[in-house]
């Protein structure tokens, strides 16, 4: 098990509530659409998305180029 921490500040014309919903609550759907070659799918194996939830992340083949 590992821990990853990232912190940054960005400005946007999109309201904070909408950004939070997209990046935090809907990230399982958003990430495969934004990075289809990097992440093929994200599915919840156990739990409801809260603490202790187990997710299966299927990565794409090859290297991800930005």
HTML snippet that shows the backbone in 3Dmol.js (N, CA, C, O; Angstrom):
<script src="https://3Dmol.org/build/3Dmol-min.js"></script>
<div id="view" style="width:600px;height:400px;position:relative"></div>
<script>
const pdb = `
ATOM      1  N   UNK A   1       0.842  -1.167   0.000  1.00  0.00           N
ATOM      2  CA  UNK A   1       0.000   0.000   0.000  1.00  0.00           C
ATOM      3  C   UNK A   1       0.889   1.231   0.000  1.00  0.00           C
ATOM      4  O   UNK A   1       1.894   1.281   0.709  1.00  0.00           O
ATOM      5  N   UNK A   2       0.521   2.209  -0.785  1.00  0.00           N
ATOM      6  CA  UNK A   2       1.312   3.424  -0.863  1.00  0.00           C
ATOM      7  C   UNK A   2       0.452   4.654  -0.676  1.00  0.00           C
ATOM      8  O   UNK A   2      -0.775   4.601  -0.761  1.00  0.00           O
ATOM      9  N   UNK A   3       1.113   5.744  -0.424  1.00  0.00           N
ATOM     10  CA  UNK A   3       0.421   7.013  -0.249  1.00  0.00           C
ATOM     11  C   UNK A   3       0.964   7.991  -1.269  1.00  0.00           C
ATOM     12  O   UNK A   3       2.177   8.105  -1.447  1.00  0.00           O
ATOM     13  N   UNK A   4       0.074   8.690  -1.935  1.00  0.00           N
ATOM     14  CA  UNK A   4       0.462   9.688  -2.923  1.00  0.00           C
ATOM     15  C   UNK A   4      -0.201  11.000  -2.544  1.00  0.00           C
ATOM     16  O   UNK A   4      -1.407  11.039  -2.300  1.00  0.00           O
ATOM     17  N   UNK A   5       0.571  12.066  -2.492  1.00  0.00           N
ATOM     18  CA  UNK A   5       0.039  13.376  -2.150  1.00  0.00           C
ATOM     19  C   UNK A   5       0.444  14.368  -3.223  1.00  0.00           C
ATOM     20  O   UNK A   5       1.587  14.382  -3.678  1.00  0.00           O
ATOM     21  N   UNK A   6      -0.511  15.200  -3.621  1.00  0.00           N
ATOM     22  CA  UNK A   6      -0.244  16.236  -4.624  1.00  0.00           C
ATOM     23  C   UNK A   6      -1.051  17.470  -4.256  1.00  0.00           C
ATOM     24  O   UNK A   6      -2.220  17.366  -3.885  1.00  0.00           O
ATOM     25  N   UNK A   7      -0.434  18.625  -4.358  1.00  0.00           N
ATOM     26  CA  UNK A   7      -1.126  19.865  -4.033  1.00  0.00           C
ATOM     27  C   UNK A   7      -0.796  20.908  -5.084  1.00  0.00           C
ATOM     28  O   UNK A   7       0.366  21.087  -5.449  1.00  0.00           O
ATOM     29  N   UNK A   8      -1.823  21.598  -5.570  1.00  0.00           N
ATOM     30  CA  UNK A   8      -1.615  22.684  -6.530  1.00  0.00           C
ATOM     31  C   UNK A   8      -2.815  23.620  -6.494  1.00  0.00           C
ATOM     32  O   UNK A   8      -3.884  23.259  -6.000  1.00  0.00           O
ATOM     33  N   UNK A   9      -2.629  24.814  -7.017  1.00  0.00           N
ATOM     34  CA  UNK A   9      -3.712  25.786  -7.107  1.00  0.00           C
ATOM     35  C   UNK A   9      -3.822  26.246  -8.548  1.00  0.00           C
ATOM     36  O   UNK A   9      -2.823  26.595  -9.177  1.00  0.00           O
ATOM     37  N   UNK A  10      -5.027  26.246  -9.063  1.00  0.00           N
ATOM     38  CA  UNK A  10      -5.301  26.667 -10.437  1.00  0.00           C
ATOM     39  C   UNK A  10      -6.490  27.616 -10.423  1.00  0.00           C
ATOM     40  O   UNK A  10      -7.328  27.558  -9.522  1.00  0.00           O
ATOM     41  N   UNK A  11      -6.562  28.486 -11.418  1.00  0.00           N
ATOM     42  CA  UNK A  11      -7.729  29.350 -11.565  1.00  0.00           C
ATOM     43  C   UNK A  11      -8.569  28.836 -12.723  1.00  0.00           C
ATOM     44  O   UNK A  11      -8.042  28.307 -13.702  1.00  0.00           O
ATOM     45  N   UNK A  12      -9.882  28.997 -12.601  1.00  0.00           N
ATOM     46  CA  UNK A  12     -10.791  28.502 -13.627  1.00  0.00           C
ATOM     47  C   UNK A  12     -12.070  29.335 -13.632  1.00  0.00           C
ATOM     48  O   UNK A  12     -12.473  29.889 -12.609  1.00  0.00           O
ATOM     49  N   UNK A  13     -12.694  29.410 -14.794  1.00  0.00           N
ATOM     50  CA  UNK A  13     -13.983  30.090 -14.896  1.00  0.00           C
ATOM     51  C   UNK A  13     -15.125  29.150 -14.501  1.00  0.00           C
ATOM     52  O   UNK A  13     -16.263  29.588 -14.334  1.00  0.00           O
ATOM     53  N   UNK A  14     -14.822  27.871 -14.355  1.00  0.00           N
ATOM     54  CA  UNK A  14     -15.827  26.873 -13.961  1.00  0.00           C
ATOM     55  C   UNK A  14     -16.032  26.961 -12.449  1.00  0.00           C
ATOM     56  O   UNK A  14     -15.055  27.037 -11.704  1.00  0.00           O
ATOM     57  N   UNK A  15     -17.274  26.952 -11.984  1.00  0.00           N
ATOM     58  CA  UNK A  15     -17.547  27.048 -10.541  1.00  0.00           C
ATOM     59  C   UNK A  15     -16.882  25.906  -9.757  1.00  0.00           C
ATOM     60  O   UNK A  15     -16.826  24.775 -10.241  1.00  0.00           O
ATOM     61  N   UNK A  16     -16.378  26.199  -8.547  1.00  0.00           N
ATOM     62  CA  UNK A  16     -15.705  25.182  -7.737  1.00  0.00           C
ATOM     63  C   UNK A  16     -16.538  23.925  -7.500  1.00  0.00           C
ATOM     64  O   UNK A  16     -15.994  22.822  -7.521  1.00  0.00           O
ATOM     65  N   UNK A  17     -17.827  24.063  -7.277  1.00  0.00           N
ATOM     66  CA  UNK A  17     -18.675  22.893  -7.018  1.00  0.00           C
ATOM     67  C   UNK A  17     -18.702  21.952  -8.221  1.00  0.00           C
ATOM     68  O   UNK A  17     -18.704  20.732  -8.057  1.00  0.00           O
ATOM     69  N   UNK A  18     -18.724  22.516  -9.421  1.00  0.00           N
ATOM     70  CA  UNK A  18     -18.748  21.687 -10.632  1.00  0.00           C
ATOM     71  C   UNK A  18     -17.401  20.988 -10.842  1.00  0.00           C
ATOM     72  O   UNK A  18     -17.364  19.825 -11.241  1.00  0.00           O
ATOM     73  N   UNK A  19     -16.296  21.693 -10.575  1.00  0.00           N
ATOM     74  CA  UNK A  19     -14.973  21.074 -10.681  1.00  0.00           C
ATOM     75  C   UNK A  19     -14.816  19.942  -9.667  1.00  0.00           C
ATOM     76  O   UNK A  19     -14.292  18.880 -10.003  1.00  0.00           O
ATOM     77  N   UNK A  20     -15.264  20.160  -8.433  1.00  0.00           N
ATOM     78  CA  UNK A  20     -15.184  19.127  -7.407  1.00  0.00           C
ATOM     79  C   UNK A  20     -15.957  17.890  -7.836  1.00  0.00           C
ATOM     80  O   UNK A  20     -15.466  16.768  -7.705  1.00  0.00           O
ATOM     81  N   UNK A  21     -17.164  18.094  -8.346  1.00  0.00           N
ATOM     82  CA  UNK A  21     -17.987  16.970  -8.791  1.00  0.00           C
ATOM     83  C   UNK A  21     -17.282  16.179  -9.885  1.00  0.00           C
ATOM     84  O   UNK A  21     -17.275  14.948  -9.854  1.00  0.00           O
ATOM     85  N   UNK A  22     -16.685  16.879 -10.856  1.00  0.00           N
ATOM     86  CA  UNK A  22     -16.020  16.205 -11.972  1.00  0.00           C
ATOM     87  C   UNK A  22     -14.760  15.469 -11.528  1.00  0.00           C
ATOM     88  O   UNK A  22     -14.576  14.297 -11.859  1.00  0.00           O
ATOM     89  N   UNK A  23     -13.893  16.151 -10.780  1.00  0.00           N
ATOM     90  CA  UNK A  23     -12.595  15.571 -10.433  1.00  0.00           C
ATOM     91  C   UNK A  23     -12.632  14.593  -9.270  1.00  0.00           C
ATOM     92  O   UNK A  23     -11.799  13.689  -9.203  1.00  0.00           O
ATOM     93  N   UNK A  24     -13.573  14.755  -8.357  1.00  0.00           N
ATOM     94  CA  UNK A  24     -13.607  13.889  -7.175  1.00  0.00           C
ATOM     95  C   UNK A  24     -14.736  12.866  -7.258  1.00  0.00           C
ATOM     96  O   UNK A  24     -14.496  11.665  -7.133  1.00  0.00           O
ATOM     97  N   UNK A  25     -15.957  13.331  -7.466  1.00  0.00           N
ATOM     98  CA  UNK A  25     -17.099  12.425  -7.427  1.00  0.00           C
ATOM     99  C   UNK A  25     -17.257  11.609  -8.705  1.00  0.00           C
ATOM    100  O   UNK A  25     -17.664  10.449  -8.639  1.00  0.00           O
ATOM    101  N   UNK A  26     -16.945  12.183  -9.866  1.00  0.00           N
ATOM    102  CA  UNK A  26     -17.115  11.491 -11.149  1.00  0.00           C
ATOM    103  C   UNK A  26     -15.793  11.067 -11.785  1.00  0.00           C
ATOM    104  O   UNK A  26     -15.749  10.778 -12.981  1.00  0.00           O
ATOM    105  N   UNK A  27     -14.714  11.027 -11.000  1.00  0.00           N
ATOM    106  CA  UNK A  27     -13.396  10.726 -11.575  1.00  0.00           C
ATOM    107  C   UNK A  27     -13.322   9.328 -12.193  1.00  0.00           C
ATOM    108  O   UNK A  27     -12.563   9.113 -13.138  1.00  0.00           O
ATOM    109  N   UNK A  28     -14.099   8.378 -11.671  1.00  0.00           N
ATOM    110  CA  UNK A  28     -14.084   7.024 -12.243  1.00  0.00           C
ATOM    111  C   UNK A  28     -14.564   7.025 -13.692  1.00  0.00           C
ATOM    112  O   UNK A  28     -14.121   6.195 -14.487  1.00  0.00           O
ATOM    113  N   UNK A  29     -15.453   7.933 -14.042  1.00  0.00           N
ATOM    114  CA  UNK A  29     -15.935   8.052 -15.420  1.00  0.00           C
ATOM    115  C   UNK A  29     -15.086   9.017 -16.233  1.00  0.00           C
ATOM    116  O   UNK A  29     -14.885   8.808 -17.429  1.00  0.00           O
ATOM    117  N   UNK A  30     -14.585  10.077 -15.594  1.00  0.00           N
ATOM    118  CA  UNK A  30     -13.852  11.131 -16.295  1.00  0.00           C
ATOM    119  C   UNK A  30     -12.467  10.685 -16.753  1.00  0.00           C
ATOM    120  O   UNK A  30     -12.096  10.930 -17.901  1.00  0.00           O
ATOM    121  N   UNK A  31     -11.705  10.045 -15.895  1.00  0.00           N
ATOM    122  CA  UNK A  31     -10.314   9.705 -16.209  1.00  0.00           C
ATOM    123  C   UNK A  31     -10.191   8.804 -17.436  1.00  0.00           C
ATOM    124  O   UNK A  31      -9.356   9.095 -18.292  1.00  0.00           O
ATOM    125  N   UNK A  32     -10.974   7.724 -17.577  1.00  0.00           N
ATOM    126  CA  UNK A  32     -10.854   6.916 -18.800  1.00  0.00           C
ATOM    127  C   UNK A  32     -11.228   7.684 -20.072  1.00  0.00           C
ATOM    128  O   UNK A  32     -10.737   7.355 -21.151  1.00  0.00           O
ATOM    129  N   UNK A  33     -12.085   8.696 -19.963  1.00  0.00           N
ATOM    130  CA  UNK A  33     -12.450   9.492 -21.138  1.00  0.00           C
ATOM    131  C   UNK A  33     -11.355  10.489 -21.498  1.00  0.00           C
ATOM    132  O   UNK A  33     -11.106  10.741 -22.677  1.00  0.00           O
ATOM    133  N   UNK A  34     -10.701  11.058 -20.488  1.00  0.00           N
ATOM    134  CA  UNK A  34      -9.649  12.048 -20.717  1.00  0.00           C
ATOM    135  C   UNK A  34      -8.347  11.373 -21.139  1.00  0.00           C
ATOM    136  O   UNK A  34      -7.631  11.897 -21.992  1.00  0.00           O
ATOM    137  N   UNK A  35      -8.034  10.227 -20.559  1.00  0.00           N
ATOM    138  CA  UNK A  35      -6.799   9.487 -20.851  1.00  0.00           C
ATOM    139  C   UNK A  35      -7.119   8.069 -21.326  1.00  0.00           C
ATOM    140  O   UNK A  35      -6.775   7.107 -20.639  1.00  0.00           O
ATOM    141  N   UNK A  36      -7.768   7.914 -22.485  1.00  0.00           N
ATOM    142  CA  UNK A  36      -8.183   6.573 -22.917  1.00  0.00           C
ATOM    143  C   UNK A  36      -7.026   5.614 -23.188  1.00  0.00           C
ATOM    144  O   UNK A  36      -7.196   4.401 -23.072  1.00  0.00           O
ATOM    145  N   UNK A  37      -5.855   6.137 -23.546  1.00  0.00           N
ATOM    146  CA  UNK A  37      -4.708   5.253 -23.789  1.00  0.00           C
ATOM    147  C   UNK A  37      -3.992   4.896 -22.488  1.00  0.00           C
ATOM    148  O   UNK A  37      -3.279   3.895 -22.425  1.00  0.00           O
ATOM    149  N   UNK A  38      -4.182   5.713 -21.452  1.00  0.00           N
ATOM    150  CA  UNK A  38      -3.524   5.473 -20.177  1.00  0.00           C
ATOM    151  C   UNK A  38      -4.349   4.654 -19.208  1.00  0.00           C
ATOM    152  O   UNK A  38      -3.815   3.784 -18.520  1.00  0.00           O
ATOM    153  N   UNK A  39      -5.653   4.923 -19.144  1.00  0.00           N
ATOM    154  CA  UNK A  39      -6.543   4.216 -18.221  1.00  0.00           C
ATOM    155  C   UNK A  39      -7.738   3.709 -19.013  1.00  0.00           C
ATOM    156  O   UNK A  39      -8.534   4.496 -19.526  1.00  0.00           O
ATOM    157  N   UNK A  40      -7.857   2.389 -19.109  1.00  0.00           N
ATOM    158  CA  UNK A  40      -8.964   1.813 -19.876  1.00  0.00           C
ATOM    159  C   UNK A  40     -10.268   1.836 -19.095  1.00  0.00           C
ATOM    160  O   UNK A  40     -11.320   2.136 -19.658  1.00  0.00           O
ATOM    161  N   UNK A  41     -10.212   1.522 -17.797  1.00  0.00           N
ATOM    162  CA  UNK A  41     -11.437   1.516 -16.997  1.00  0.00           C
ATOM    163  C   UNK A  41     -11.115   1.583 -15.512  1.00  0.00           C
ATOM    164  O   UNK A  41     -10.017   1.242 -15.073  1.00  0.00           O
ATOM    165  N   UNK A  42     -12.107   2.035 -14.753  1.00  0.00           N
ATOM    166  CA  UNK A  42     -12.041   2.039 -13.295  1.00  0.00           C
ATOM    167  C   UNK A  42     -13.376   1.495 -12.803  1.00  0.00           C
ATOM    168  O   UNK A  42     -14.433   2.033 -13.133  1.00  0.00           O
ATOM    169  N   UNK A  43     -13.323   0.438 -12.023  1.00  0.00           N
ATOM    170  CA  UNK A  43     -14.567  -0.134 -11.512  1.00  0.00           C
ATOM    171  C   UNK A  43     -14.451  -0.402 -10.017  1.00  0.00           C
ATOM    172  O   UNK A  43     -13.383  -0.758  -9.519  1.00  0.00           O
ATOM    173  N   UNK A  44     -15.553  -0.229  -9.316  1.00  0.00           N
ATOM    174  CA  UNK A  44     -15.595  -0.484  -7.879  1.00  0.00           C
ATOM    175  C   UNK A  44     -15.835  -1.972  -7.662  1.00  0.00           C
ATOM    176  O   UNK A  44     -16.830  -2.526  -8.129  1.00  0.00           O
ATOM    177  N   UNK A  45     -14.915  -2.610  -6.949  1.00  0.00           N
ATOM    178  CA  UNK A  45     -15.011  -4.037  -6.641  1.00  0.00           C
ATOM    179  C   UNK A  45     -15.824  -4.237  -5.365  1.00  0.00           C
ATOM    180  O   UNK A  45     -16.664  -5.133  -5.278  1.00  0.00           O
ATOM    181  N   UNK A  46     -15.553  -3.377  -4.373  1.00  0.00           N
ATOM    182  CA  UNK A  46     -16.231  -3.507  -3.083  1.00  0.00           C
ATOM    183  C   UNK A  46     -16.364  -2.127  -2.455  1.00  0.00           C
ATOM    184  O   UNK A  46     -15.418  -1.339  -2.473  1.00  0.00           O
ATOM    185  N   UNK A  47     -17.524  -1.836  -1.905  1.00  0.00           N
ATOM    186  CA  UNK A  47     -17.744  -0.560  -1.236  1.00  0.00           C
ATOM    187  C   UNK A  47     -18.634   0.366  -2.046  1.00  0.00           C
ATOM    188  O   UNK A  47     -19.189  -0.012  -3.077  1.00  0.00           O
ATOM    189  N   UNK A  48     -18.753   1.595  -1.546  1.00  0.00           N
ATOM    190  CA  UNK A  48     -19.634   2.565  -2.187  1.00  0.00           C
ATOM    191  C   UNK A  48     -18.911   3.848  -2.586  1.00  0.00           C
ATOM    192  O   UNK A  48     -19.558   4.860  -2.857  1.00  0.00           O
ATOM    193  N   UNK A  49     -17.594   3.821  -2.625  1.00  0.00           N
ATOM    194  CA  UNK A  49     -16.824   5.005  -2.984  1.00  0.00           C
ATOM    195  C   UNK A  49     -16.241   5.728  -1.787  1.00  0.00           C
ATOM    196  O   UNK A  49     -15.429   6.638  -1.948  1.00  0.00           O
ATOM    197  N   UNK A  50     -16.639   5.341  -0.604  1.00  0.00           N
ATOM    198  CA  UNK A  50     -16.136   5.966   0.615  1.00  0.00           C
ATOM    199  C   UNK A  50     -14.842   5.306   1.079  1.00  0.00           C
ATOM    200  O   UNK A  50     -14.246   4.518   0.345  1.00  0.00           O
ATOM    201  N   UNK A  51     -14.408   5.630   2.298  1.00  0.00           N
ATOM    202  CA  UNK A  51     -13.196   5.012   2.838  1.00  0.00           C
ATOM    203  C   UNK A  51     -13.302   3.493   2.843  1.00  0.00           C
ATOM    204  O   UNK A  51     -14.342   2.935   3.192  1.00  0.00           O
ATOM    205  N   UNK A  52     -12.223   2.831   2.456  1.00  0.00           N
ATOM    206  CA  UNK A  52     -12.195   1.379   2.417  1.00  0.00           C
ATOM    207  C   UNK A  52     -12.671   0.774   1.113  1.00  0.00           C
ATOM    208  O   UNK A  52     -12.644  -0.447   0.954  1.00  0.00           O
ATOM    209  N   UNK A  53     -13.107   1.603   0.175  1.00  0.00           N
ATOM    210  CA  UNK A  53     -13.572   1.106  -1.119  1.00  0.00           C
ATOM    211  C   UNK A  53     -12.401   0.514  -1.894  1.00  0.00           C
ATOM    212  O   UNK A  53     -11.301   1.067  -1.891  1.00  0.00           O
ATOM    213  N   UNK A  54     -12.642  -0.605  -2.554  1.00  0.00           N
ATOM    214  CA  UNK A  54     -11.626  -1.257  -3.381  1.00  0.00           C
ATOM    215  C   UNK A  54     -11.996  -1.038  -4.839  1.00  0.00           C
ATOM    216  O   UNK A  54     -13.095  -1.381  -5.273  1.00  0.00           O
ATOM    217  N   UNK A  55     -11.048  -0.453  -5.600  1.00  0.00           N
ATOM    218  CA  UNK A  55     -11.287  -0.180  -7.020  1.00  0.00           C
ATOM    219  C   UNK A  55     -10.297  -0.960  -7.870  1.00  0.00           C
ATOM    220  O   UNK A  55      -9.142  -1.145  -7.489  1.00  0.00           O
ATOM    221  N   UNK A  56     -10.761  -1.410  -9.018  1.00  0.00           N
ATOM    222  CA  UNK A  56      -9.898  -2.078  -9.997  1.00  0.00           C
ATOM    223  C   UNK A  56      -9.645  -1.079 -11.123  1.00  0.00           C
ATOM    224  O   UNK A  56     -10.575  -0.659 -11.811  1.00  0.00           O
ATOM    225  N   UNK A  57      -8.373  -0.700 -11.306  1.00  0.00           N
ATOM    226  CA  UNK A  57      -7.989   0.232 -12.362  1.00  0.00           C
ATOM    227  C   UNK A  57      -7.264  -0.562 -13.435  1.00  0.00           C
ATOM    228  O   UNK A  57      -6.239  -1.188 -13.164  1.00  0.00           O
ATOM    229  N   UNK A  58      -7.797  -0.539 -14.660  1.00  0.00           N
ATOM    230  CA  UNK A  58      -7.180  -1.236 -15.780  1.00  0.00           C
ATOM    231  C   UNK A  58      -6.446  -0.206 -16.623  1.00  0.00           C
ATOM    232  O   UNK A  58      -7.062   0.668 -17.233  1.00  0.00           O
ATOM    233  N   UNK A  59      -5.114  -0.318 -16.651  1.00  0.00           N
ATOM    234  CA  UNK A  59      -4.286   0.615 -17.400  1.00  0.00           C
ATOM    235  C   UNK A  59      -4.166   0.167 -18.845  1.00  0.00           C
ATOM    236  O   UNK A  59      -4.290  -1.020 -19.149  1.00  0.00           O
ATOM    237  N   UNK A  60      -3.923   1.122 -19.734  1.00  0.00           N
ATOM    238  CA  UNK A  60      -3.715   0.822 -21.142  1.00  0.00           C
ATOM    239  C   UNK A  60      -2.349   0.202 -21.363  1.00  0.00           C
ATOM    240  O   UNK A  60      -1.480   0.250 -20.492  1.00  0.00           O
ATOM    241  N   UNK A  61      -2.172  -0.378 -22.534  1.00  0.00           N
ATOM    242  CA  UNK A  61      -0.894  -0.994 -22.863  1.00  0.00           C
ATOM    243  C   UNK A  61       0.086   0.072 -23.332  1.00  0.00           C
ATOM    244  O   UNK A  61      -0.313   1.100 -23.879  1.00  0.00           O
ATOM    245  N   UNK A  62       1.364  -0.180 -23.113  1.00  0.00           N
ATOM    246  CA  UNK A  62       2.387   0.751 -23.570  1.00  0.00           C
ATOM    247  C   UNK A  62       2.580   1.902 -22.606  1.00  0.00           C
ATOM    248  O   UNK A  62       2.151   1.857 -21.453  1.00  0.00           O
ATOM    249  N   UNK A  63       3.239   2.938 -23.110  1.00  0.00           N
ATOM    250  CA  UNK A  63       3.548   4.097 -22.293  1.00  0.00           C
ATOM    251  C   UNK A  63       2.568   5.226 -22.562  1.00  0.00           C
ATOM    252  O   UNK A  63       2.081   5.392 -23.681  1.00  0.00           O
ATOM    253  N   UNK A  64       2.288   5.995 -21.527  1.00  0.00           N
ATOM    254  CA  UNK A  64       1.416   7.152 -21.650  1.00  0.00           C
ATOM    255  C   UNK A  64       2.276   8.365 -21.952  1.00  0.00           C
ATOM    256  O   UNK A  64       3.205   8.669 -21.204  1.00  0.00           O
ATOM    257  N   UNK A  65       1.977   9.056 -23.036  1.00  0.00           N
ATOM    258  CA  UNK A  65       2.719  10.259 -23.393  1.00  0.00           C
ATOM    259  C   UNK A  65       1.819  11.459 -23.203  1.00  0.00           C
ATOM    260  O   UNK A  65       0.658  11.448 -23.612  1.00  0.00           O
ATOM    261  N   UNK A  66       2.353  12.487 -22.584  1.00  0.00           N
ATOM    262  CA  UNK A  66       1.576  13.694 -22.294  1.00  0.00           C
ATOM    263  C   UNK A  66       1.612  14.641 -23.462  1.00  0.00           C
ATOM    264  O   UNK A  66       1.014  15.715 -23.405  1.00  0.00           O
TER     265      UNK A  66
END
`;
const viewer = $3Dmol.createViewer("view");
viewer.addModel(pdb, "pdb");
viewer.setStyle({}, {cartoon: {color: "spectrum"}});
viewer.zoomTo();
viewer.render();
</script>
